[in-house]
Amino acid sequence: MAFKYGLMFFAAILSFSSQGFAESEIYTSFFSSSALGGYDTVAYFEKNKPVKGLDEYHLKYKGVNWYFSSQKNLEMFRANPEKYAPQYGGYCAWAVAEGDTAKGDPLHWTIHQGKLYLNYDETIKNKWLKYVDDFITRGDANWPKVIE
């Protein structure tokens, strides 16, 4: 009997459309409350590469944890989070441009005109880079409607 109710519960959960739920403004993986998968968002700008943040350098911003590789980077972010936070909350920039959401992978990133963008994977990043300005225009028009 419990098995039957378990299956019914699972089926009910699956029947809910993701369109019915608002997504978080900042992308985190399903079992995490960390922005950028724990990578230091300032390091993309300062070191031009992804660098894992450390537990001792973190803060909460927009309801999620942000990790940094140094106290200096934490303070830079604290002073100007909009400068360093990824666009579209760290969701895949190409997906947002297409009117949808997908995970942004912190290892597939671009800084364009002083802003950080993440993509789902290398293939999507290459697609996105072919028409980056057009995709940014479309993404800006879709954001934040795609998470509402």
Secondary structure, DSSP 8 states (H G I E B T S, - for coil): -HHHHHHHHHHHHHHS-GGGS---SS---TT--BGGGGB-HHHHHHTSS--B-EEEEEEEETTEEEEESSHHHHHHHHH-HHHHS-GGGGSBHHHHHTT-----EEEEEEEETTEEEEESSHHHHHHHHHTHHHHHHHHHHHTTGGG-
